[in-house]
Amino acid sequence: MTDPESAQHRHAPVTLRPATVADAEAVAAIYVSSWNAGFGHLLGDREPSGDDVDRWRNDLASTTTAWTVAESAGVIAGFIGVGPSRDPVDVELGEIDTIAVSPSMWRRGIGRALMTRGIEQVRARWPRAILWTPDGYERGHAFYRAMGWHRLGSTRASGTQVAFGWMTAPRSSGPPAVGGVDPPTAASPLAASSAIERDGFVVLPAWLTADELAAAAAELPELFPTADEFHDDADPGRNARFRDEFGGITNFPFASVELSLLSVHPKLVALAEAILATSDLRVYSIEAWAKYTGAADYDQALHRDYLNHTLLVPSADQLPAQVEMFLYLDDVPPGLGPPSYVARDHVGPMPALPNWYPRSDGQTDPDRPGWVSSTGRPDLYEHEVSASGPAGTVVAYHLETFHRGTSLTEARGARYTIHVNYRRADADWIARRSWTDTANTAAWGRFVPRATPRQLELFGFPPVGHRYWTDQTLDDLGQRYPGLDVEPWRDGSGDST
């Protein structure tokens, strides 16, 4: 059996096909390895045996359950089985019998592709479906939720297994593609999460519409000079800060309430939920950023962002804990400094340091020896992808993804973006801002009454239904934030989930 852990197989395109009895040995091996890596600590590790292969030969020969395998470079990387529910027995209920992916192929979008195929098969035969999974298997539970499943109240096997349910919904425009293209794009949050799993970034052209941007775009002059105002030097004092590379950054909350609300737009939140496979999120940094042609040198070396986003280092073996997003407030063609990204396949394993890789040899940082590679990496620049796009485009990427800022070359040009960062609520090692630092500003006071309970939850407000919410705390919250409607927390009608 060919080794599925080789780089060739990790990065090859993935295809799906019906399983055959001849696949039994590979399926049995994946079943055992995924069991041990996923929840062996909960249910005990398994040892591969000939009995496993015999069992899978019988299962794959069954005409009751439809088995599908995912192949990469001709090697089986995962599988799924869909059939009628066995527990409970119900003619209107389908079941995901088993879904498993070789641990060496996790975070490549294979599980999502298999589950998408499984849901298609369910939809064709049943209005509802069930799957059983170990209690405490949080990685799997987050994946199921991201794929549209919800936890039921049912348990079995003395409470060691819990049930997730799925109900037929109107068909979308089509199933998500596996992986990305160059640049990787996607038409739905689910497809976007598959692309970013493969490449480390995804470009989503016009993710927000012109109508969704309009109110915030109209208030941009409250934060930044227009292109003409800057280049005509209409207000030299106001323009001065933009002549530094990072001087054009303004931190949340903004003078413009519409820009603040846009930073946590439901489409951005849904995208973060899909990419991080959880709805339990926090927003940990939001910045609005203006750049102007000729104001500063915006051309950067390829680097990762982890050094100012986390206390730790990137991990290749964990579920992604955060996602960064650039939202373009106006068109960003190649001449207006779109960021550039390099897909994971072209980078390979990299040490934590150095973190910056210039194009040519001999560049150093005397203040931080070892942070900048003295050996150039022109090969990486040959594979960089420019993330240009129209207004409303979102570029999502992880802190371990190599990328860089590029120069603005268009005459009298300006670029306006929002940089928003989401993390899993349990990833406390990731942080950039403390929202209490600005909680008593006028801008925060204007934002809170306009935000929904779900949006405020991203900043640390307890969710609707939390025990913190009592008549006393809600009455007092209304005093602290005049104009805030506390009734959604009081009557449980808020959009917390």
ZICOR-V556314 format. One record per backbone hydrogen bond with DSSP energy under -1.0 kcal/mol. NH is the residue of the N-H (numbers start at 0). CO is the residue of the C=O. Records with the same first field share a line. If there is no record, write none. Layout:
NH=CO  CO
This chain:
5=2
9=5
10=6
14=70
16=68
18=66
22=19
23=20
26=22
27=23
28=24
29=25
30=26
31=27
32=28
33=29
34=30
35=31
36=32
37=33
38=34
41=38
42=38
43=39
52=48
53=49
54=50
55=51
56=52
57=53
58=54
59=55
60=56
61=58
65=81
67=79
68=16
69=77
70=14
71=74
74=71
76=69
77=69
78=99
79=67
80=97
81=65
82=94
84=92
92=89
93=127
94=82
95=129
96=80
99=78
101=76
104=101
105=102
112=108
113=109
114=110
115=111
116=112
117=113
118=114
119=115
120=116
121=117
122=118
123=119
124=121
125=121
128=165
129=93
130=163
132=161
134=159
136=133
137=135
140=136
141=137
142=138
143=139
144=140
145=141
146=142
147=144
148=143
149=164
151=162
155=160
159=156
160=155
161=132
162=153
163=130
164=149
165=128
167=126
191=187
192=188
193=189
194=190
195=191
196=192
197=193
198=194
199=195
201=395
202=183
203=393
206=203
207=391
212=208
213=209
216=212
217=213
218=215
219=216
221=218
222=219
223=219
229=225
230=226
231=227
232=229
233=228
238=234
239=235
241=238
242=239
243=240
246=243
248=245
249=287
251=285
259=255
260=256
261=257
262=258
263=260
264=261
267=264
268=264
269=265
270=266
271=267
272=268
273=269
274=270
275=271
277=272
280=278
281=422
282=457
283=420
286=418
287=249
288=416
289=247
290=414
292=412
294=291
299=404
301=356
302=402
304=398
305=398
307=304
308=305
309=305
310=428
322=421
323=396
324=419
325=394
326=417
327=392
328=415
331=388
335=332
339=403
340=384
341=401
343=198
345=342
346=343
347=343
354=370
355=370
356=301
361=373
367=364
370=367
372=355
376=357
379=376
380=376
381=377
382=379
384=340
386=338
388=331
391=327
392=389
393=203
394=325
395=201
396=323
397=199
400=397
402=302
403=339
408=334
409=334
412=409
414=290
416=288
417=326
418=286
419=324
420=284
421=322
422=281
423=320
424=279
426=423
427=425
429=426
430=308
432=283
436=433
437=434
440=437
444=440
445=441
446=442
447=443
449=446
450=446
455=451
456=452
458=455
459=456
460=455
465=462
468=465
473=469
474=470
475=471
476=472
477=473
478=474
479=475
480=476
483=480
489=485
490=486
493=487
495=493
